[in-house]
């Protein structure tokens, strides 16, 4: 990330149960053989203006 010019970054867990959604659509295919797991932690990113 530093080589890309970032001054701050977050390393997300990339384990087999990790899922990525955009607009409520699943983007990746989790490889955990036990199927989906309940959400334990989440990071929400929203694009918008503050007035």
ABEGO torsion letter per residue (X at the ends): XAAAGBABBBBBBABAABBBBBGGBBABBBABAAEBBBBABBBBBBBBBBX
